């Protein structure tokens, strides 16, 4: 079985750096790989259309450059999408919209083998991550144990029961979701308010205290200091759609002004 780079970095206690993509074009993954800067690429499948063939292709492109891969999946049908993504070669799954501790436990079960000791729901399948072998071997089971499970902390229920969530065996990392959390507490659009920022800080500090590494999402590197000072060592920076939009807007605006003055 192919080594899980993300898992290896976590086990070694090393920091990680990823970036987000919405696109399904594998060449974008290769372009990211050519920079030599990133440990993994996160395919934000929750936000755009894709098919099952794309999952295989994105993983192939990442592997060409020795990068790991993460997929962010919807609340439903999270079991189907997560298990097919793992079968394609994704080494990490970011689960969105968990409402309760039981939701979090279910997310872990989705990624784990259907064995008495693992208690998961992932059975034997002939999929790419097992080199199209039939699966079910001890190596196959271990590969499922190595899948990195990341949970979005973005709903009132998971924040109010944070310590219990962080105590769930198999939760490897958490990610704050300020936009969803602000909606869930009746403060839609106020993710930057003092109340929401205080909740974010509490989530990060509690996770670090309990030994579950949190990950911060950034738009630029100059936003990192706040989180570094908290003790955060895992980051995902930038999103392809936002990068393109900002470039087009800035340079289109500058050129429009130049044309108007010509």
VEXDREN-2710 file (C-alpha; in Angstrom, 1 decimal):
% VEXDREN-2710
k/r/px/py/pz
1/UNK/0.0/0.0/0.0
2/UNK/1.2/3.5/-0.7
3/UNK/2.4/5.5/2.4
4/UNK/0.1/8.2/3.7
5/UNK/2.3/11.3/3.7
6/UNK/-0.1/13.3/5.8
7/UNK/-0.3/10.6/8.4
8/UNK/3.5/10.3/8.4
9/UNK/3.9/14.0/9.1
10/UNK/1.4/14.0/11.9
11/UNK/3.0/11.0/13.5
12/UNK/6.4/12.7/13.3
13/UNK/5.0/15.8/15.0
14/UNK/5.9/18.0/12.0
15/UNK/3.9/21.0/10.8
16/UNK/1.8/20.7/7.6
17/UNK/0.9/23.1/4.8
18/UNK/-1.9/22.6/2.3
19/UNK/-3.9/24.6/-0.2
20/UNK/-7.5/24.4/-1.4
21/UNK/-8.8/23.7/-4.9
22/UNK/-12.3/23.8/-6.3
23/UNK/-11.2/22.9/-9.8
24/UNK/-11.3/19.3/-11.1
25/UNK/-8.5/19.8/-13.6
26/UNK/-5.6/17.6/-12.4
27/UNK/-3.0/20.0/-14.0
28/UNK/-3.8/22.5/-11.3
29/UNK/-2.7/19.9/-8.7
30/UNK/0.5/19.4/-10.8
31/UNK/1.1/23.2/-10.9
32/UNK/0.8/23.2/-7.1
33/UNK/3.2/20.3/-6.9
34/UNK/5.8/22.0/-9.1
35/UNK/6.1/24.8/-6.5
36/UNK/7.5/22.3/-4.0
37/UNK/5.8/24.2/-1.2
38/UNK/2.9/22.1/-0.2
39/UNK/2.4/18.8/1.8
40/UNK/-1.1/18.2/0.4
41/UNK/-3.9/19.5/-1.6
42/UNK/-7.4/19.8/-0.3
43/UNK/-10.2/19.2/-2.8
44/UNK/-13.1/21.2/-1.5
45/UNK/-15.7/18.8/-2.9
46/UNK/-18.5/20.3/-0.7
47/UNK/-18.5/23.5/-2.9
48/UNK/-18.6/22.3/-6.5
49/UNK/-19.5/19.6/-9.0
50/UNK/-17.4/16.6/-9.6
51/UNK/-17.6/12.9/-10.7
52/UNK/-16.0/9.8/-9.4
53/UNK/-13.4/9.7/-12.2
54/UNK/-12.1/13.1/-11.0
55/UNK/-11.2/11.7/-7.6
56/UNK/-8.8/9.1/-9.1
57/UNK/-7.3/11.8/-11.3
58/UNK/-6.7/14.3/-8.6
59/UNK/-5.0/11.7/-6.4
60/UNK/-2.7/10.6/-9.3
61/UNK/-1.6/14.1/-9.9
62/UNK/-0.8/14.7/-6.2
63/UNK/1.1/11.4/-6.0
64/UNK/3.3/12.5/-9.0
65/UNK/4.7/15.2/-6.8
66/UNK/4.8/13.3/-3.5
67/UNK/1.9/15.3/-2.1
68/UNK/-0.9/14.1/0.1
69/UNK/-4.5/14.7/-0.6
70/UNK/-7.6/15.7/1.5
71/UNK/-11.2/15.9/0.5
72/UNK/-13.9/18.0/2.2
73/UNK/-17.2/16.2/2.1
74/UNK/-20.8/17.3/2.6
75/UNK/-22.9/16.3/5.5
76/UNK/-24.8/14.0/3.2
77/UNK/-24.0/11.6/1.6
78/UNK/-20.8/11.7/3.5
79/UNK/-20.4/8.0/3.9
80/UNK/-20.5/7.3/0.1
81/UNK/-18.3/10.2/-0.9
82/UNK/-15.7/9.7/1.8
83/UNK/-15.4/6.0/1.1
84/UNK/-15.1/6.4/-2.6
85/UNK/-12.6/9.2/-2.1
86/UNK/-10.5/7.0/0.2
87/UNK/-10.7/4.3/-2.5
88/UNK/-9.4/6.7/-5.0
89/UNK/-6.3/7.5/-2.9
90/UNK/-7.3/10.4/-0.6
91/UNK/-5.3/10.1/2.6
92/UNK/-7.4/12.5/4.6
93/UNK/-11.1/13.4/4.9
94/UNK/-12.4/16.6/6.3
95/UNK/-16.0/16.1/7.5
96/UNK/-18.3/19.2/7.4
97/UNK/-21.4/20.0/9.4
98/UNK/-21.1/17.7/12.3
99/UNK/-23.9/18.6/14.8
100/UNK/-23.1/16.3/17.7
101/UNK/-20.6/14.0/19.3
102/UNK/-22.4/11.0/17.7
103/UNK/-22.0/12.6/14.3
104/UNK/-18.2/12.8/14.9
105/UNK/-18.1/9.1/16.0
106/UNK/-19.9/8.2/12.8
107/UNK/-17.4/10.1/10.7
108/UNK/-14.6/8.1/12.2
109/UNK/-16.5/4.8/11.6
110/UNK/-16.9/5.7/8.0
111/UNK/-13.1/5.7/7.5
112/UNK/-12.3/2.6/9.5
113/UNK/-12.3/-1.0/8.4
114/UNK/-15.2/-3.3/9.2
115/UNK/-13.3/-5.4/11.6
116/UNK/-14.1/-6.3/15.3
117/UNK/-11.2/-4.3/16.6
118/UNK/-11.7/-1.2/14.3
119/UNK/-15.5/-1.1/14.4
120/UNK/-15.8/0.8/11.1
121/UNK/-18.0/0.5/8.1
122/UNK/-15.5/0.3/5.3
123/UNK/-15.5/-3.2/3.8
124/UNK/-13.6/-4.9/1.1
125/UNK/-13.5/-3.1/-2.2
126/UNK/-11.5/-3.3/-5.4
127/UNK/-10.4/0.3/-5.6
128/UNK/-7.4/2.3/-6.6
129/UNK/-5.8/2.8/-3.2
130/UNK/-5.3/-1.0/-3.0
131/UNK/-3.7/-0.9/-6.5
132/UNK/-7.0/-2.3/-7.8
133/UNK/-6.5/-5.4/-5.7
134/UNK/-9.4/-7.1/-4.1
135/UNK/-8.6/-5.7/-0.7
136/UNK/-9.2/-7.0/2.8
137/UNK/-5.6/-7.8/3.6
138/UNK/-3.9/-6.6/6.8
139/UNK/-2.2/-3.9/4.8
140/UNK/-5.6/-2.8/3.5
141/UNK/-6.9/-2.6/7.1
142/UNK/-3.8/-0.6/8.2
143/UNK/-4.2/1.8/5.3
144/UNK/-7.7/2.6/6.5
145/UNK/-6.4/3.1/10.1
146/UNK/-3.9/5.6/8.6
147/UNK/-6.6/7.8/7.0
148/UNK/-6.4/11.2/8.7
149/UNK/-9.8/12.2/10.1
150/UNK/-10.4/16.0/10.3
151/UNK/-13.6/17.4/11.8
152/UNK/-15.0/20.8/11.1
153/UNK/-16.0/22.5/14.4
154/UNK/-18.6/24.8/13.1
155/UNK/-21.9/24.0/14.8
156/UNK/-23.3/25.0/18.2
157/UNK/-23.4/21.3/19.2
158/UNK/-19.8/20.6/18.6
159/UNK/-18.6/23.8/20.3
160/UNK/-20.8/23.2/23.3
161/UNK/-19.5/19.6/23.6
162/UNK/-16.0/20.4/22.4
163/UNK/-14.0/18.4/25.0
164/UNK/-16.2/15.3/24.3
165/UNK/-15.7/15.7/20.6
166/UNK/-11.9/16.0/21.0
167/UNK/-11.9/12.9/23.1
168/UNK/-13.4/10.7/20.3
169/UNK/-10.9/8.1/19.4
170/UNK/-9.8/8.5/15.8
171/UNK/-10.2/12.3/15.5
172/UNK/-6.8/13.4/14.3
173/UNK/-7.3/17.1/13.7
174/UNK/-10.0/19.8/13.9
175/UNK/-10.8/22.9/11.7
176/UNK/-12.7/25.9/12.8
177/UNK/-15.7/27.0/10.7
178/UNK/-16.6/30.6/11.7
179/UNK/-19.1/31.2/9.0
180/UNK/-21.2/28.2/9.8
181/UNK/-20.9/28.7/13.5
182/UNK/-22.0/32.3/13.4
183/UNK/-25.2/31.1/11.5
184/UNK/-25.8/28.3/14.0
185/UNK/-25.9/30.7/16.9
186/UNK/-28.1/33.3/15.2
187/UNK/-25.3/35.7/14.2
188/UNK/-25.1/35.1/10.4
189/UNK/-22.4/37.1/8.7
190/UNK/-20.7/38.1/11.9
191/UNK/-17.8/35.6/11.9
192/UNK/-15.4/38.4/12.8
193/UNK/-17.3/39.7/15.8
194/UNK/-15.7/39.6/19.2
195/UNK/-18.1/36.8/20.4
196/UNK/-17.3/34.5/17.4
197/UNK/-13.6/35.2/17.6
198/UNK/-13.6/34.4/21.3
199/UNK/-15.3/31.0/20.5
200/UNK/-12.7/30.4/17.8
201/UNK/-9.9/31.1/20.3
202/UNK/-11.4/28.8/22.9
203/UNK/-11.7/26.0/20.3
204/UNK/-8.0/26.3/19.3
205/UNK/-6.7/26.6/22.8
206/UNK/-8.8/23.6/24.0
207/UNK/-7.7/21.4/21.1
208/UNK/-4.1/22.2/21.7
209/UNK/-4.4/21.5/25.4
210/UNK/-6.1/18.1/24.7
211/UNK/-3.5/17.1/22.1
212/UNK/-5.7/17.3/19.0
213/UNK/-3.9/19.5/16.5
214/UNK/-6.1/22.3/15.1
215/UNK/-5.7/23.6/11.5
216/UNK/-6.1/27.2/10.5
217/UNK/-7.3/28.4/7.1
218/UNK/-5.6/31.5/5.8
219/UNK/-6.0/33.9/2.8
220/UNK/-2.4/35.1/3.1
221/UNK/0.8/34.3/5.0
222/UNK/0.6/37.5/7.0
223/UNK/-2.4/36.1/8.8
224/UNK/-0.4/33.3/10.3
225/UNK/1.2/35.1/13.3
226/UNK/-2.0/35.1/15.5
227/UNK/-2.3/31.4/15.1
228/UNK/1.3/30.6/15.4
229/UNK/1.3/32.5/18.7
230/UNK/-1.5/30.2/19.9
231/UNK/0.6/27.2/19.1
232/UNK/-1.0/26.2/15.7
233/UNK/1.3/24.4/13.4
234/UNK/-1.1/23.2/10.6
235/UNK/-2.3/25.5/7.9
236/UNK/-4.2/25.5/4.6
237/UNK/-3.7/28.7/2.6
238/UNK/-5.5/30.1/-0.4
239/UNK/-8.3/28.8/-2.7
240/UNK/-7.9/28.6/-6.5
241/UNK/-11.2/30.4/-7.1
242/UNK/-10.4/33.3/-4.8
243/UNK/-6.9/33.6/-6.1
244/UNK/-8.2/33.9/-9.7
245/UNK/-11.0/36.3/-8.7
246/UNK/-8.6/38.6/-6.8
247/UNK/-6.1/38.7/-9.7
248/UNK/-8.8/39.4/-12.3
249/UNK/-10.4/42.1/-10.2
250/UNK/-7.1/43.9/-9.3
251/UNK/-5.5/43.9/-12.7
252/UNK/-8.8/44.3/-14.6
253/UNK/-9.5/47.4/-12.5
254/UNK/-6.0/48.8/-13.1
255/UNK/-6.2/48.3/-16.8
256/UNK/-9.7/49.8/-17.0
257/UNK/-8.4/52.9/-15.3
258/UNK/-5.5/53.1/-17.7
259/UNK/-7.8/52.8/-20.7
260/UNK/-10.1/55.5/-19.3
261/UNK/-7.1/57.8/-19.0
262/UNK/-5.7/57.0/-22.5
END
